[in-house]
Amino acid sequence: MSAVRRRPPATKKPAQNEINKKAILWVAGAFAAVVIVMSVLIIVNG
């Protein structure tokens, strides 16, 4: 008697990876914006 083969459940990892990539992009963009704003303020005030 052969074991019944079941399909693996549909993984949600690609969606999770998409969310993580978007979060990383948002954090990196916010950090870059803060650095740019701070450097502009230093240049203007310096």
C-alpha positions as CSV (number, residue, x, y, z in Angstrom):
1,M,0.0,0.0,0.0
2,S,1.5,3.3,-1.0
3,A,1.1,6.4,1.2
4,V,-1.2,9.0,-0.1
5,R,0.7,11.9,-1.4
6,R,-0.6,15.3,-0.3
7,R,0.3,18.5,-1.9
8,P,2.3,20.9,0.3
9,P,0.2,23.8,1.5
10,A,0.5,27.0,-0.5
11,T,3.3,28.9,1.2
12,K,2.8,32.6,2.1
13,K,6.6,33.2,2.2
14,P,6.6,35.2,-1.1
15,A,4.0,37.6,0.2
16,Q,6.0,37.8,3.5
17,N,9.2,38.5,1.6
18,E,7.4,41.3,-0.4
19,I,6.2,42.9,2.8
20,N,9.8,42.7,4.3
21,K,11.3,44.2,1.1
22,K,8.8,47.0,1.2
23,A,9.5,47.6,4.9
24,I,13.2,47.7,4.3
25,L,12.8,50.1,1.4
26,W,10.6,52.4,3.5
27,V,13.1,52.4,6.4
28,A,16.0,53.0,4.1
29,G,14.2,55.8,2.3
30,A,13.2,57.5,5.6
31,F,16.8,57.2,6.9
32,A,18.2,58.6,3.6
33,A,15.7,61.5,3.8
34,V,16.7,62.3,7.4
35,V,20.4,62.2,6.4
36,I,19.8,64.5,3.5
37,V,17.7,67.0,5.5
38,M,20.3,67.1,8.3
39,S,23.2,67.6,5.8
40,V,21.3,70.4,4.1
41,L,20.6,72.1,7.4
42,I,24.3,71.8,8.4
43,I,25.4,73.2,5.1
44,V,22.9,76.1,5.3
45,N,23.7,76.9,8.9
46,G,27.4,76.2,8.7
